[in-house]
């Protein structure tokens, strides 16, 4: 009887295991079928299928949100640095019909003074001076107009550039003229000292001359720089030489700077 009971229990256990296996297989098949159905429905082009399964929003392309372009603010330009050292008027002597002295080779004072004045302006601007020329091309400017520019610009200094001449062609060198003013005298000395240092020219000294209208009427310390003799071969050759002109410019600029910044 014990053997038969054991055999019956075994059969029951096998039937139960088989039933569980069949349920498992059925459930697995159902899961696979459901997955396949969802995959087919998701990729279907049918509006009905999309509506039935409720995934229309997933398959429709979405419009990206509109982005307002960022506008960079326009940078505010930096203010132009203002000259800090002073205002200088440079007066290129003569101009236009007023030729000044002229050499036998055709070199004219009015041309040389303008060329050196332009170079001096550039040098002083690099040193942060405000600089104005009484003329910037070859035209005639009256003495009163030159003096008026000094007043209009509230200039600190007037520097007039000229070239000397003399019947004796051996006479050469540089000199600086001023008119009855201690400040102008000091300015003249400082400029001439550095001119001689820079160029090695003959030093003809600082001289007072009240006959020059511009020097006596300009409302600022003023001087007239005679940069050499057009009638002397050595001076004339030097005045046409770029290196020598650069030395003239450096000497005048240094003298001006020493005067402005004196203590």
Backbone torsions as a table, in degrees:
resi	resn	phi	psi	omega
1	UNK	NA	-34.9	178.6
2	UNK	-64.2	-37.1	-179.0
3	UNK	-65.5	-44.6	-178.7
4	UNK	-65.1	-40.0	179.0
5	UNK	-62.1	-42.2	179.2
6	UNK	-63.7	-37.5	-179.3
7	UNK	-67.4	-38.4	179.5
8	UNK	-66.7	-41.2	178.9
9	UNK	-65.0	-37.5	178.9
10	UNK	-63.0	-41.5	179.8
11	UNK	-64.4	-41.5	179.5
12	UNK	-61.8	-43.4	-179.6
13	UNK	-63.3	-38.2	-179.8
14	UNK	-67.3	-41.8	178.7
15	UNK	-62.6	-41.1	179.2
16	UNK	-63.1	-42.9	179.1
17	UNK	-63.7	-39.7	179.1
18	UNK	-64.8	-41.2	179.7
19	UNK	-63.0	-43.2	179.0
20	UNK	-63.9	-37.2	178.8
21	UNK	-64.8	-42.9	179.9
22	UNK	-64.3	-41.0	176.6
23	UNK	-61.3	-40.9	-179.6
24	UNK	-64.9	-43.5	179.2
25	UNK	-63.7	-41.8	179.7
26	UNK	-62.6	-43.3	179.6
27	UNK	-64.5	-40.0	178.2
28	UNK	-64.0	-41.7	178.9
29	UNK	-63.1	-42.9	179.2
30	UNK	-60.9	-42.1	179.3
31	UNK	-64.4	-41.6	179.5
32	UNK	-64.6	-43.5	-179.8
33	UNK	-63.2	-41.9	180.0
34	UNK	-63.5	-41.9	178.9
35	UNK	-63.6	-42.6	178.9
36	UNK	-62.7	-42.7	-179.9
37	UNK	-62.2	-43.4	178.7
38	UNK	-64.6	-39.7	178.1
39	UNK	-62.4	-43.9	-180.0
40	UNK	-64.8	-42.8	-178.9
41	UNK	-64.9	-40.3	-178.2
42	UNK	-63.0	-36.0	-177.3
43	UNK	-96.3	4.4	-178.9
44	UNK	-76.6	146.9	176.7
45	UNK	-89.2	-1.2	-174.7
46	UNK	-76.8	127.7	177.3
47	UNK	-64.2	-35.8	-179.3
48	UNK	-64.1	-43.9	-179.4
49	UNK	-64.7	-42.5	-179.9
50	UNK	-62.6	-39.3	179.9
51	UNK	-69.3	-39.0	-178.9
52	UNK	-62.7	-42.4	-176.2
53	UNK	-91.6	-5.3	173.0
54	UNK	66.4	36.8	179.6
55	UNK	-121.3	23.9	-177.2
56	UNK	-58.5	-40.4	-177.8
57	UNK	-65.3	-23.6	-179.6
58	UNK	-78.7	-32.3	-174.6
59	UNK	-92.5	-17.0	179.6
60	UNK	-79.3	136.1	178.1
61	UNK	-64.6	139.0	179.2
62	UNK	-97.5	142.4	178.7
63	UNK	-84.7	121.9	-178.9
64	UNK	-62.3	147.0	179.9
65	UNK	-61.3	139.8	179.8
66	UNK	-72.5	129.5	179.4
67	UNK	-105.0	126.6	176.0
68	UNK	-75.6	120.2	-178.4
69	UNK	-59.8	138.8	178.9
70	UNK	-79.1	122.5	180.0
71	UNK	-97.7	117.5	179.1
72	UNK	-70.7	135.2	179.1
73	UNK	-64.2	141.2	178.4
74	UNK	-67.3	122.8	-178.0
75	UNK	-64.7	138.9	177.6
76	UNK	-78.1	121.9	-178.5
77	UNK	-62.2	142.0	178.3
78	UNK	-68.0	139.8	178.6
79	UNK	-63.8	143.1	178.8
80	UNK	-65.3	125.0	-179.4
81	UNK	-58.1	131.6	179.3
82	UNK	-87.7	141.9	177.3
83	UNK	-56.4	139.5	-173.5
84	UNK	-109.0	-13.4	-171.0
85	UNK	-94.0	-31.0	-178.7
86	UNK	153.5	175.0	-179.4
87	UNK	-114.3	126.0	-175.9
88	UNK	-120.0	133.0	171.4
89	UNK	-101.5	124.9	175.4
90	UNK	-108.2	128.6	-175.9
91	UNK	-112.4	99.9	174.0
92	UNK	-72.0	115.4	-174.2
93	UNK	-58.4	144.9	174.9
94	UNK	68.5	-155.1	-177.3
95	UNK	128.8	146.2	179.9
96	UNK	64.2	-128.7	-179.4
97	UNK	-69.6	-18.1	177.4
98	UNK	-88.8	94.1	-172.7
99	UNK	-77.0	-30.0	-170.6
100	UNK	81.6	-155.5	178.7
101	UNK	-79.7	151.7	-177.1
102	UNK	-135.2	132.9	-179.7
103	UNK	-82.9	166.1	179.8
104	UNK	-63.2	-26.8	179.8
105	UNK	-83.9	3.9	177.0
106	UNK	95.0	-1.8	178.5
107	UNK	-67.0	127.2	-176.0
108	UNK	-109.8	139.5	179.8
109	UNK	-58.5	-42.2	-175.8
110	UNK	-59.9	-32.6	-179.8
111	UNK	-75.6	-43.5	-178.1
112	UNK	-66.6	-42.0	-178.6
113	UNK	-64.6	-38.4	179.7
114	UNK	-66.8	-42.9	-179.0
115	UNK	-63.5	-42.4	179.1
116	UNK	-70.9	-35.9	177.9
117	UNK	-61.7	-40.9	179.7
118	UNK	-64.6	-41.9	178.2
119	UNK	-66.5	-38.3	178.6
120	UNK	-66.4	-39.5	176.6
121	UNK	-58.1	-48.1	-179.3
122	UNK	-60.6	-40.9	-179.8
123	UNK	-63.5	-46.7	-177.8
124	UNK	-68.7	-34.8	176.6
125	UNK	-64.4	-37.5	175.1
126	UNK	-62.3	-26.1	179.6
127	UNK	-91.8	11.5	175.8
128	UNK	69.4	40.3	169.2
129	UNK	-104.6	147.4	168.5
130	UNK	-85.4	126.1	-172.1
131	UNK	-128.8	135.6	177.5
132	UNK	-131.1	139.2	177.2
133	UNK	-101.2	141.8	177.5
134	UNK	-69.9	-21.8	170.7
135	UNK	-151.3	145.9	-179.1
136	UNK	-117.9	6.0	175.6
137	UNK	-152.7	-172.1	-174.4
138	UNK	-88.7	79.5	173.8
139	UNK	-141.8	160.5	-175.9
140	UNK	-80.4	134.0	175.5
141	UNK	-128.1	127.4	-178.2
142	UNK	-70.5	160.8	178.4
143	UNK	-62.7	-37.7	-179.5
144	UNK	-67.1	-35.7	177.5
145	UNK	-66.7	-37.0	178.4
146	UNK	-66.6	-42.6	178.8
147	UNK	-66.5	-36.1	179.8
148	UNK	-63.6	-36.3	178.9
149	UNK	-62.0	-37.9	177.5
150	UNK	-60.0	-43.8	-179.9
151	UNK	-68.4	-46.7	-176.8
152	UNK	-61.4	-35.2	-177.8
153	UNK	-93.5	3.4	-177.3
154	UNK	47.7	49.2	-172.8
155	UNK	-68.6	151.1	175.5
156	UNK	-85.9	-30.2	-177.4
157	UNK	-147.2	153.9	168.8
158	UNK	-122.7	125.5	177.9
159	UNK	-117.9	112.4	179.9
160	UNK	-102.1	129.5	-176.0
161	UNK	-106.3	129.0	-179.7
162	UNK	-143.5	169.2	175.4
163	UNK	-126.8	138.7	-176.1
164	UNK	-85.1	168.9	171.7
165	UNK	-154.1	155.5	-179.2
166	UNK	-159.6	154.0	-178.5
167	UNK	-67.3	-31.6	177.1
168	UNK	-85.7	107.9	-174.4
169	UNK	-71.6	-7.7	177.8
170	UNK	-81.9	-14.8	-178.9
171	UNK	-73.5	131.7	-178.5
172	UNK	-149.0	172.0	175.4
173	UNK	119.2	179.9	-177.2
174	UNK	-117.1	148.4	174.0
175	UNK	-148.6	160.4	-179.6
176	UNK	-130.1	132.2	-177.5
177	UNK	-107.8	147.4	175.2
178	UNK	-143.9	172.8	-176.9
179	UNK	-135.1	104.3	167.7
180	UNK	47.9	47.6	179.1
181	UNK	-151.1	125.3	-177.2
182	UNK	-63.8	-38.1	178.2
183	UNK	-64.9	-42.0	178.1
184	UNK	-65.2	-35.7	178.4
185	UNK	-65.1	-44.3	178.1
186	UNK	-63.2	-44.0	177.5
187	UNK	-56.8	-45.0	-178.8
188	UNK	-62.4	-42.7	-179.5
189	UNK	-64.3	-44.3	-178.8
190	UNK	-64.0	-41.1	179.6
191	UNK	-66.8	-47.4	-177.5
192	UNK	-64.2	-39.4	179.4
193	UNK	-57.6	-45.3	-178.4
194	UNK	-76.4	-29.3	175.1
195	UNK	-61.3	-45.4	-178.7
196	UNK	-66.8	-38.8	177.8
197	UNK	-62.0	-42.9	-175.6
198	UNK	-74.5	-41.2	-170.8
199	UNK	-100.8	-24.1	-175.0
200	UNK	73.1	16.3	-179.9
201	UNK	-70.9	166.7	176.2
202	UNK	-68.7	130.6	-178.5
203	UNK	-89.1	110.4	179.2
204	UNK	-98.8	3.3	170.6
205	UNK	88.6	176.3	176.8
206	UNK	-101.8	132.9	-173.9
207	UNK	-134.0	140.4	175.1
208	UNK	-84.8	133.4	-179.9
209	UNK	-145.6	106.3	-177.7
210	UNK	-89.0	2.4	-178.6
211	UNK	-84.1	-10.2	-178.0
212	UNK	-88.0	111.4	-172.7
213	UNK	-57.8	-44.0	-175.6
214	UNK	-62.6	-39.2	-178.8
215	UNK	-67.8	-33.8	-177.2
216	UNK	-86.5	-13.6	-175.6
217	UNK	-114.8	-12.0	177.9
218	UNK	-71.7	137.0	-177.1
219	UNK	-89.2	53.7	176.8
220	UNK	-168.7	153.6	173.8
221	UNK	-53.1	129.5	-171.6
222	UNK	-135.6	152.2	173.5
223	UNK	-149.4	156.6	178.0
224	UNK	-114.8	116.5	-178.1
225	UNK	-96.7	117.7	175.4
226	UNK	-96.4	105.8	-165.7
227	UNK	-84.7	6.3	-179.4
228	UNK	147.2	-177.5	-178.5
229	UNK	-110.5	122.3	176.3
230	UNK	-64.2	-26.0	-176.9
231	UNK	-84.1	-3.8	178.2
232	UNK	-104.9	129.0	-174.8
233	UNK	-59.2	-43.0	-177.9
234	UNK	-65.4	-48.0	179.8
235	UNK	-62.6	-44.2	-178.0
236	UNK	-62.6	-43.8	178.6
237	UNK	-61.5	-42.0	178.8
238	UNK	-63.0	-41.7	-177.4
239	UNK	-65.5	-21.3	178.1
240	UNK	-94.6	-0.6	-177.0
241	UNK	-93.5	130.3	-175.8
242	UNK	-61.2	-44.6	-178.1
243	UNK	-62.3	-43.9	-179.5
244	UNK	-64.4	-40.2	177.7
245	UNK	-61.9	-39.8	177.5
246	UNK	-61.7	-38.8	177.6
247	UNK	-65.9	-38.4	175.8
248	UNK	-60.8	-48.7	-179.1
249	UNK	-59.9	-45.1	-179.6
250	UNK	-63.3	-41.2	-179.7
251	UNK	-64.8	-46.0	179.7
252	UNK	-64.1	-44.9	-178.2
253	UNK	-62.3	-41.2	179.8
254	UNK	-64.7	-42.8	178.4
255	UNK	-62.1	-42.4	177.0
256	UNK	-60.7	-47.1	-177.3
257	UNK	-63.0	-39.7	177.5
258	UNK	-63.1	-39.4	-179.3
259	UNK	-67.9	-47.8	-177.4
260	UNK	-62.1	-38.8	-174.1
261	UNK	-100.1	17.2	-179.9
262	UNK	-66.8	154.7	179.0
263	UNK	-115.3	NA	NA
